[in-house]
């Protein structure tokens, strides 16, 4: 009886392990190389922090080869807005918002799509009596927004690359078109 239970647990463990290994991208599809450039005329400290986050995320996904795609940051804004204020508790609800405009370019600098404008926001509470803690909390919220934004941009870029790769495989080359043309004589 216990032998059958052990055998059943072993089979279930093997099936679960096999399923875990099969999840994710296909074996032939590796990470794409994505470069990041900025064309913002007056960069700020927040803009520099976002670019560092985006470049770090892009370098995790790509190698040291030549970039297949470039993300050009054309616009950037980060703001923290005060929301509802409670005078007794002295707690302020704040909203951190980041807006970025990015143009995806191919390896030759030609646009692959219309520029993307992405806006993310996150609400948080800050205690006015704890200024250092509130600043640290705002910094953490800012960093989390930058990371979410970078991940979203890179996922969009990879989808665009996959669409381009699929289109280039589907489009016949000049030699294919000539060989498939009917003979005139």
Residue pairs with C-beta under 8 A, 6 or more apart in sequence:
29 162
31 61
31 62
31 63
32 61
32 62
32 68
32 69
32 157
32 158
32 161
33 62
33 63
33 65
33 66
33 67
33 68
33 69
34 58
34 61
34 62
34 67
34 68
34 69
34 70
34 71
34 154
34 157
35 58
35 67
35 69
35 70
35 71
36 51
36 54
36 55
36 58
36 70
36 71
36 73
37 70
37 71
37 72
37 73
38 47
38 51
38 72
38 73
38 76
39 72
39 73
39 74
40 47
40 73
40 74
40 75
40 76
43 76
44 76
44 78
46 76
46 78
46 98
46 142
47 73
47 76
47 78
49 142
49 143
49 146
50 73
50 76
50 78
50 98
50 100
50 146
50 149
50 150
51 73
53 143
53 146
53 147
53 149
53 150
54 71
54 73
54 146
54 149
54 150
54 153
54 154
56 150
57 147
57 150
57 151
57 154
58 71
58 150
58 154
61 154
61 158
66 107
67 107
68 106
68 107
68 161
69 104
69 105
69 106
69 107
69 112
69 157
69 160
69 161
70 104
70 105
70 106
70 107
70 109
71 102
71 103
71 104
71 105
71 153
71 157
72 102
72 103
72 104
72 105
73 100
73 101
73 102
74 101
74 102
74 103
74 115
75 99
75 100
75 101
75 117
76 98
76 99
76 100
76 101
77 97
77 98
77 99
77 100
78 96
78 97
78 98
78 99
78 142
79 96
79 97
80 94
80 95
80 96
80 97
80 138
81 94
81 95
81 97
82 92
82 93
82 94
83 92
83 93
83 94
83 95
83 123
84 92
84 93
85 92
85 93
90 127
90 128
90 129
91 125
91 126
91 127
91 128
92 125
92 126
92 128
93 123
93 124
93 125
94 123
94 124
94 125
94 126
94 138
95 121
95 122
95 123
95 124
96 121
96 122
96 123
96 124
96 138
96 141
96 142
96 145
97 119
97 120
97 121
98 119
98 120
98 121
98 142
98 145
98 146
98 149
99 117
99 118
99 119
100 117
100 118
100 149
100 153
101 115
101 116
101 117
102 115
102 116
102 118
102 153
103 111
103 115
103 116
104 111
104 112
104 113
104 116
104 156
104 157
104 160
105 111
105 112
106 112
106 164
112 160
112 164
113 160
116 153
116 156
118 149
118 152
118 153
120 145
120 148
120 149
120 152
121 145
122 141
122 144
122 145
124 137
124 138
124 141
126 134
126 137
126 138
127 133
127 134
128 134
172 180
